[in-house]
Amino acid sequence: MRLSLDVSGIKAKKPAPLPFLGMSPKGETLSANGGYFERNGKPWFPVMGEFHFSRFPCQRWEEELLKMKAGGVNVAATYVFWIHHEEIEGQWDWSGDRNLRGFVELCGKHGLYLLLRIGPWAHGECRNGGFPDWLLRKPFPLRQNNEGYFHFVRGFYHNIYQQVSGLLFSQGGPIIGVQLENEYGHVGGLTGEAGKEHLRTLKELAVEEGFDVPFYTATAWGGGVVVDDEMLPVLGGYVEAPWTQHTEELPANVNYLIKPFLNDTAIASDFRQVQDDGFTCDIHRYPFSTAELGGGLMPTHHRRVKVTGEDTQAMILSKLASGVNLIGYYMYHGGANPMGRHSSLEESRQSGGNNDYPKISYDFQAPLGEFGQANDAYHRLKLLHFFLGQFGGLLTAMETVIPSLNSTDAEDMDTPRLSVKTDGKAGFLFLNNYQRKRRMSRKELCISLKTTAGTVSFPTLSLQDGATAILPFGLSLDGVDLIWATAQPVGRIMADGTPEYLFVAPNGLLPQFALSDAAVSQLYNGRQTLEGRTCLLGVADPQRAMTVTLTGKQGPVRLRCLPYRAALSLAMLSAGQAVFFPDLVIDDGETVSLFSRAASAVVATAHSLPPQVYTDSVRVTSQGVDPQTGFFRHQLTLPAASTKLELVEIPCQKERVRAWKVEIGCEGTPVHDLFLQLHWAGSEARLYLDGRLAADTYYIDGVWDIGLSRFSLKEECDIRLEITAYRDGDDIFFDCPPRLEEGEACRIEKAALSAEYRIDLPLMSL
């Protein structure tokens, strides 16, 4: 298919200002206009990740926030669940894992902004949507306009503000925004002018208590109430809808289409009380912002949805292609529900909810899991976030051009899905050929763009099923003019004083570069062709990195194109460096910490590691140049810990349940965490410690990874596992159903202990 687009008449956005502005004591400003967000007067692309502090052990908050930052997140978001802090009327608890102030201070310490979602109703798969039980017994309707309700909301807001006083952006702290309510008018509450009056009142109460922030937000999907000029509308989208009240397969998901301001009415459709799916504000007056793009999904008892890294990555790319200017993940980091003093605190049908969820687990299949594990989505998404960290300001101020031929039907596997973000001269071509649980047809696209600098003609792009890409054109890379590339930009680092741009080869595309007036001084694993004043570069071996050093208008510039699998191990450090490591990497500005599930791991660095990184416990062995990255490869080896695991089945009197006694041991080298890895089949699994429920899960794909360090296991601790059977005929939807044996699944197929090691290296040595 041939496609020609004339974008020469497109200009950079000149949006109208909006009444959202904040200034810190140091003079830093944050604002929003009709097209995008600004920081210090320049276009800014926020990447926001939800992490619920009260659902995670406070001892690990700092480490987990650094993992989020290492993944490219620059704004954290969190709910304040009322029931977590005032389960008993008048008895407030802001201690331990409920220490909101401590969490906010850690965000500020590590340069993360924070959006505080203060409800008062939250949902969040929490009991009563976060309302305490005692509030439900009051003699007035909740979430409506009456003084009885507002009296208690005022007290809730007052107590929140007492915890965060001095930590707002205007006070030099990290809190830049407040979300009021959640899905109001879409999931309960009032509609029309009465609904707007309610949200105005909530904002007035928050401001009266002291909440003075640049941004107030409200969820806008499904007819949710938003008050124009008082709050910013935020949207969302998930790859499936496990809250759907039936167990049938769903249609193809619309979030893989390229379409601006998509109103995803499937969100919380089980709660929806009105059928008005339109927007209640003038949505086009605001930047296209999201607060709930699914980093994963929670399984419900009746729908066990498996979310893959490809599912999430392709949806986020589709949103970027649709013009989104704030990516907000729900969730980015999973967690675990605390136990209440009078009940468990998860949403359940027994407590009046529409779905049953695990009592403890809130893993959410998020990029960072319940125990801090990084899954495939974390590594895939960070490549998009690194791209936004380097090019987001440029991207967000560009106009979005969506061709009229674009697919508008999620079940259409044959029509292309693409868009262009441009200012008329430069920009990015977005391509999506992925649709969850469908097979897209192969597409051969010949795309040319008429720009103010001339016509840009990409070579034929062959998109196989599942392919996605962001292809740049017309960019100046530190004085080197990039005409076009069929490789996806990732970010910029400095190596030996030379700026270096990292690219990744998109799935199925042959990476090529067209450069204007650039002289090649060094070329590794590449082919060079000159066509007049244009230099064409291609990768010789796609399984290895191509590195080229060019002489541009401002001096030498290096380009490095990585195979996709190698790029997934990339970590961008705070000092502008890069390392490649297959697991997690964090740094606090002084120390780089590598997390590995093996006592021997490989790290690739821009320079050979110097002797000062050698320690008594870590042996560093140089292995020359790594061909996949072009960096220096080093083997890091620690003495392996000695682990012991024994499972013995024991009698169980519960119906449809089998039980095992577990013996665990770990000696020798200290470990950062110890994971119990189970491959199992059934409906539900639970871990008990001395008779107390400590962890649980629903069957999704049969793999359960339990981090044990948070439980401070004592040698004499009684550890027990239980599995509830799934039987043929049980009304449950599975993406990956368990294998039945004689009509039933209730077994442990494999169990192992996996030690996680943490290796600390001085940042300056890298």
Backbone hydrogen bonds, N-H to C=O, Kabsch-Sander energy under -0.5 kcal/mol:
donor,donor_aa,acceptor,acceptor_aa,energy
3,L,446,C,-2.9
5,L,448,S,-2.3
7,V,5,L,-0.8
7,V,450,K,-2.1
8,S,450,K,-0.7
10,I,7,V,-1.6
13,K,397,A,-2.5
18,L,32,A,-1.2
20,F,18,L,-2.1
20,F,32,A,-0.5
22,G,30,L,-2.4
24,S,28,E,-2.7
27,G,24,S,-2.1
30,L,22,G,-2.2
31,S,38,E,-2.2
32,A,20,F,-1.4
33,N,36,Y,-2.6
34,G,16,A,-2.6
37,F,44,W,-0.7
38,E,31,S,-2.8
39,R,42,K,-2.7
40,N,29,T,-2.6
42,K,39,R,-1.6
44,W,37,F,-2.9
48,M,327,I,-3.7
49,G,75,V,-2.6
50,E,329,Y,-1.6
51,F,77,A,-2.9
53,F,51,F,-0.9
55,R,52,H,-1.9
56,F,53,F,-1.4
60,R,57,P,-1.7
61,W,58,C,-1.2
64,E,60,R,-2.4
65,L,61,W,-2.8
66,L,62,E,-1.9
67,K,63,E,-1.6
68,M,64,E,-2.1
69,K,65,L,-2.5
70,A,66,L,-2.5
71,G,67,K,-1.3
72,G,69,K,-1.8
73,V,68,M,-2.1
74,N,47,V,-2.2
75,V,47,V,-2.0
76,A,113,Y,-3.2
77,A,49,G,-1.9
78,T,115,L,-1.9
80,V,117,R,-2.0
81,F,79,Y,-0.6
82,W,80,V,-0.6
83,I,130,G,-2.2
84,H,81,F,-1.1
85,H,81,F,-0.7
85,H,82,W,-1.4
86,E,82,W,-2.3
88,I,91,Q,-0.5
91,Q,88,I,-2.6
92,W,90,G,-0.8
93,D,85,H,-2.1
98,R,95,S,-2.7
99,N,96,G,-1.7
100,L,98,R,-1.8
103,F,99,N,-1.8
104,V,100,L,-2.6
105,E,101,R,-2.5
106,L,102,G,-1.7
107,C,103,F,-1.9
108,G,104,V,-2.2
109,K,105,E,-2.4
110,H,106,L,-1.6
111,G,108,G,-1.4
112,L,107,C,-2.8
113,Y,74,N,-2.1
113,Y,111,G,-0.5
114,L,174,P,-2.4
115,L,76,A,-2.7
116,L,114,L,-0.6
116,L,177,G,-2.6
117,R,78,T,-3.0
117,R,115,L,-0.6
118,I,116,L,-0.9
118,I,179,Q,-1.4
119,G,179,Q,-0.5
122,A,129,G,-2.9
123,H,129,G,-1.7
124,G,122,A,-0.9
126,C,123,H,-2.0
127,R,345,L,-2.3
129,G,126,C,-2.4
130,G,127,R,-2.4
131,F,128,N,-1.5
135,L,132,P,-0.6
136,L,132,P,-1.1
136,L,133,D,-0.5
137,R,133,D,-0.7
137,R,134,W,-0.7
138,K,135,L,-1.5
140,F,138,K,-1.0
144,Q,141,P,-0.6
146,N,144,Q,-1.7
150,F,146,N,-2.2
151,H,147,E,-2.3
152,F,148,G,-1.2
153,V,149,Y,-2.1
154,R,150,F,-2.6
155,G,151,H,-1.4
156,F,152,F,-2.1
157,Y,153,V,-3.0
158,H,154,R,-2.3
159,N,155,G,-2.1
160,I,156,F,-2.1
161,Y,157,Y,-2.8
162,Q,158,H,-2.0
163,Q,159,N,-1.0
163,Q,160,I,-0.8
164,V,160,I,-1.3
165,S,161,Y,-1.5
167,L,164,V,-2.6
169,F,175,I,-2.6
170,S,212,D,-0.6
171,Q,168,L,-1.7
172,G,169,F,-1.6
173,G,168,L,-3.2
175,I,167,L,-2.0
176,I,114,L,-2.0
176,I,174,P,-0.8
177,G,114,L,-1.2
178,V,215,F,-2.0
179,Q,116,L,-2.4
180,L,178,V,-0.5
180,L,217,T,-2.3
181,E,119,G,-3.0
185,G,188,G,-2.5
186,H,183,E,-1.4
187,V,183,E,-3.5
188,G,186,H,-0.5
194,A,191,T,-0.7
195,G,191,T,-1.4
196,K,192,G,-1.8
197,E,193,E,-2.4
198,H,194,A,-1.7
199,L,195,G,-2.0
200,R,196,K,-2.5
201,T,197,E,-2.2
202,L,198,H,-2.2
203,K,199,L,-2.3
204,E,200,R,-2.5
205,L,201,T,-2.6
206,A,202,L,-2.3
207,V,203,K,-2.9
208,E,204,E,-2.6
209,E,205,L,-1.6
210,G,206,A,-0.9
210,G,207,V,-0.7
211,F,206,A,-2.3
212,D,210,G,-1.2
213,V,211,F,-0.6
215,F,176,I,-1.9
217,T,178,V,-2.3
218,A,232,L,-2.1
220,A,234,V,-2.6
221,W,234,V,-0.5
223,G,220,A,-0.7
223,G,277,D,-0.5
224,G,221,W,-1.3
225,V,184,Y,-3.5
228,D,226,V,-0.7
230,E,227,V,-1.9
231,M,227,V,-1.5
232,L,216,Y,-3.4
234,V,218,A,-2.1
235,L,289,S,-2.4
237,G,292,E,-2.9
244,T,241,A,-2.2
256,Y,253,N,-1.0
257,L,254,V,-1.9
259,K,257,L,-0.8
262,L,259,K,-0.6
264,D,262,L,-1.1
265,T,263,N,-1.5
267,I,264,D,-1.3
269,S,266,A,-1.8
271,F,268,A,-1.6
272,R,268,A,-1.0
273,Q,186,H,-1.1
274,V,186,H,-0.6
277,D,275,Q,-1.0
280,T,224,G,-0.7
283,I,281,C,-1.7
285,R,282,D,-2.2
286,Y,283,I,-1.4
289,S,287,P,-1.0
290,T,326,L,-1.5
291,A,235,L,-2.8
292,E,235,L,-1.6
293,L,328,G,-3.1
294,G,237,G,-2.8
294,G,292,E,-0.6
297,L,364,F,-1.0
300,T,303,R,-2.2
301,H,356,D,-2.0
304,R,733,F,-3.4
305,V,303,R,-0.9
307,V,305,V,-0.6
308,T,306,K,-0.5
312,T,308,T,-1.9
313,Q,309,G,-2.7
314,A,310,E,-2.4
315,M,311,D,-1.5
316,I,312,T,-2.3
317,L,313,Q,-2.3
318,S,314,A,-2.0
319,K,315,M,-1.9
320,L,316,I,-2.4
321,A,317,L,-2.6
322,S,318,S,-1.2
323,G,320,L,-1.3
324,V,319,K,-2.3
325,N,288,F,-3.8
326,L,288,F,-0.8
327,I,46,P,-1.8
328,G,326,L,-0.6
329,Y,48,M,-3.2
330,Y,293,L,-2.1
332,Y,50,E,-1.8
333,H,50,E,-2.0
334,G,368,L,-3.3
335,G,362,Y,-1.8
336,A,55,R,-3.1
337,N,360,I,-3.8
340,G,343,S,-1.6
345,L,338,P,-0.6
347,E,125,E,-1.8
352,G,349,R,-1.4
353,G,348,S,-3.0
357,Y,347,E,-1.2
362,Y,335,G,-2.6
366,A,363,D,-1.8
368,L,332,Y,-1.9
369,G,367,P,-0.5
369,G,373,Q,-3.1
372,G,369,G,-2.1
375,N,367,P,-2.4
375,N,373,Q,-0.5
378,Y,375,N,-0.7
379,H,375,N,-1.2
380,R,376,D,-2.2
381,L,377,A,-3.1
382,K,378,Y,-1.8
383,L,379,H,-0.7
383,L,380,R,-0.6
384,L,380,R,-0.8
384,L,381,L,-0.6
385,H,381,L,-2.3
386,F,382,K,-2.9
387,F,383,L,-1.6
388,L,384,L,-2.1
389,G,385,H,-2.4
390,Q,386,F,-1.5
391,F,387,F,-3.4
392,G,388,L,-2.1
395,L,391,F,-2.9
396,T,392,G,-2.9
397,A,393,G,-0.8
398,M,395,L,-1.7
399,E,422,T,-2.3
401,V,399,E,-0.5
401,V,420,V,-3.3
402,I,400,T,-0.6
406,N,403,P,-1.6
407,S,416,P,-1.8
412,D,409,D,-2.2
413,M,411,E,-0.8
419,S,430,F,-1.6
420,V,401,V,-2.4
421,K,428,F,-2.5
422,T,399,E,-2.2
422,T,420,V,-0.5
423,D,426,A,-1.6
427,G,473,F,-2.4
428,F,421,K,-2.4
429,L,471,L,-3.4
430,F,419,S,-2.8
430,F,428,F,-0.6
431,L,469,A,-2.6
432,N,417,R,-2.4
433,N,467,A,-2.9
438,R,435,Q,-2.0
440,M,438,R,-0.6
441,S,413,M,-2.0
443,K,463,L,-2.2
445,L,443,K,-0.6
445,L,461,L,-2.7
446,C,1,M,-3.1
447,I,445,L,-0.6
448,S,3,L,-2.4
449,L,456,V,-3.0
450,K,5,L,-3.0
451,T,449,L,-0.7
451,T,454,G,-2.4
452,T,424,G,-2.5
454,G,451,T,-1.4
456,V,449,L,-3.3
457,S,455,T,-0.6
458,F,447,I,-2.3
458,F,456,V,-0.6
461,L,445,L,-3.2
462,S,460,T,-0.7
463,L,443,K,-3.2
463,L,461,L,-0.8
464,Q,462,S,-0.7
466,G,433,N,-3.0
467,A,464,Q,-2.2
469,A,431,L,-2.2
471,L,429,L,-3.0
473,F,427,G,-2.2
474,G,482,L,-0.7
474,G,483,I,-1.3
475,L,482,L,-1.0
477,L,475,L,-0.6
477,L,480,V,-3.4
478,D,476,S,-0.9
480,V,477,L,-1.1
481,D,479,G,-0.6
481,D,516,S,-0.7
482,L,475,L,-3.1
482,L,480,V,-0.7
483,I,481,D,-0.7
483,I,514,A,-2.5
484,W,514,A,-1.2
485,A,472,P,-1.4
486,T,512,Q,-2.5
488,Q,504,V,-2.8
490,V,502,L,-3.1
491,G,502,L,-1.2
493,I,500,E,-2.7
494,M,576,G,-1.7
495,A,498,T,-2.3
498,T,495,A,-1.8
500,E,493,I,-3.0
501,Y,558,R,-2.8
502,L,491,G,-3.0
503,F,560,R,-3.0
504,V,488,Q,-2.5
505,A,562,L,-2.6
509,L,506,P,-1.7
513,F,537,L,-2.5
514,A,484,W,-2.7
515,L,513,F,-0.5
515,L,535,C,-2.7
516,S,481,D,-2.4
517,D,533,R,-2.4
519,A,551,T,-1.3
521,S,519,A,-0.5
521,S,549,T,-2.9
522,Q,549,T,-1.4
524,Y,547,T,-2.9
527,R,538,G,-2.7
529,T,536,L,-2.5
531,E,534,T,-3.1
534,T,531,E,-1.8
535,C,515,L,-3.0
536,L,529,T,-3.5
536,L,534,T,-0.6
537,L,513,F,-2.8
537,L,535,C,-0.5
538,G,527,R,-2.1
539,V,511,P,-1.4
540,A,525,N,-1.9
544,R,541,D,-2.1
545,A,627,P,-2.4
546,M,561,C,-2.2
547,T,524,Y,-1.7
548,V,559,L,-2.5
549,T,522,Q,-2.5
550,L,548,V,-0.5
550,L,557,V,-3.6
551,T,519,A,-2.5
552,G,550,L,-0.7
552,G,555,G,-2.5
553,K,479,G,-1.8
554,Q,478,D,-0.5
555,G,552,G,-0.9
557,V,550,L,-2.4
558,R,499,P,-2.5
559,L,548,V,-2.8
560,R,501,Y,-2.6
561,C,546,M,-2.7
562,L,503,F,-2.7
562,L,560,R,-0.5
567,A,563,P,-2.3
568,L,564,Y,-1.4
569,S,566,A,-1.5
570,L,567,A,-2.1
571,A,579,V,-2.8
573,L,571,A,-0.6
573,L,577,Q,-2.6
576,G,573,L,-1.8
579,V,571,A,-2.1
580,F,604,A,-2.5
581,F,569,S,-3.0
584,L,595,F,-0.7
586,I,593,S,-2.2
588,D,591,T,-1.5
592,V,761,L,-3.4
593,S,586,I,-3.0
593,S,591,T,-0.5
594,L,759,I,-3.0
595,F,584,L,-2.5
596,S,594,L,-0.5
596,S,757,Y,-2.5
601,A,636,L,-2.6
603,V,634,H,-2.4
604,A,580,F,-2.4
605,T,632,F,-2.5
606,A,578,A,-0.6
613,V,610,P,-1.6
614,Y,611,P,-2.1
615,T,618,V,-1.4
619,R,617,S,-0.5
619,R,637,T,-3.0
620,V,618,V,-0.5
621,T,619,R,-0.5
621,T,635,Q,-2.5
622,S,620,V,-0.5
623,Q,633,R,-3.0
626,D,631,F,-3.3
629,T,626,D,-0.8
630,G,626,D,-3.3
632,F,605,T,-3.0
633,R,624,G,-3.4
634,H,603,V,-2.5
635,Q,621,T,-3.0
636,L,601,A,-3.6
636,L,634,H,-0.6
637,T,619,R,-2.3
637,T,635,Q,-0.5
638,L,599,A,-2.8
642,S,667,E,-2.9
643,T,641,A,-0.6
644,K,665,G,-2.7
646,E,663,E,-2.1
648,V,661,K,-2.4
650,I,659,A,-2.2
657,V,654,K,-1.4
658,R,723,I,-2.1
659,A,650,I,-0.7
660,W,721,L,-2.3
661,K,648,V,-3.2
662,V,719,I,-2.5
663,E,646,E,-2.8
665,G,644,K,-2.2
667,E,642,S,-2.9
672,H,756,E,-2.6
673,D,756,E,-1.4
675,F,754,S,-3.0
676,L,706,I,-2.5
677,Q,675,F,-0.7
677,Q,752,A,-3.1
678,L,676,L,-0.6
678,L,704,W,-3.0
679,H,750,K,-2.9
680,W,678,L,-0.6
680,W,702,G,-1.9
681,A,747,R,-2.5
683,S,724,T,-3.2
684,E,724,T,-1.1
685,A,697,T,-2.3
686,R,722,E,-2.4
687,L,695,A,-3.2
688,Y,720,R,-3.0
689,L,692,R,-2.7
690,D,688,Y,-0.5
690,D,718,D,-3.3
692,R,689,L,-1.9
694,A,687,L,-3.0
695,A,687,L,-1.5
697,T,685,A,-2.2
699,Y,683,S,-2.3
704,W,678,L,-2.6
706,I,676,L,-2.4
706,I,704,W,-0.6
707,G,705,D,-0.6
708,L,674,L,-3.0
708,L,706,I,-0.5
711,F,708,L,-1.7
712,S,709,S,-1.3
717,C,714,K,-2.0
719,I,662,V,-0.6
719,I,717,C,-0.8
720,R,688,Y,-2.4
721,L,660,W,-2.6
722,E,686,R,-2.3
723,I,658,R,-2.3
724,T,684,E,-2.5
725,A,656,R,-3.1
726,Y,745,A,-2.4
728,D,743,G,-2.4
730,D,727,R,-2.6
732,I,730,D,-2.0
733,F,302,H,-2.9
735,D,304,R,-2.0
736,C,700,I,-0.5
741,E,744,E,-3.2
744,E,741,E,-0.7
745,A,726,Y,-2.7
747,R,681,A,-2.3
749,E,679,H,-3.0
749,E,747,R,-0.6
750,K,679,H,-1.7
752,A,677,Q,-1.9
754,S,675,F,-2.8
756,E,673,D,-3.1
757,Y,596,S,-3.4
757,Y,755,A,-0.5
759,I,594,L,-2.8
760,D,758,R,-0.5
761,L,592,V,-3.1
763,L,590,E,-3.0
765,S,762,P,-1.5
766,L,763,L,-1.8
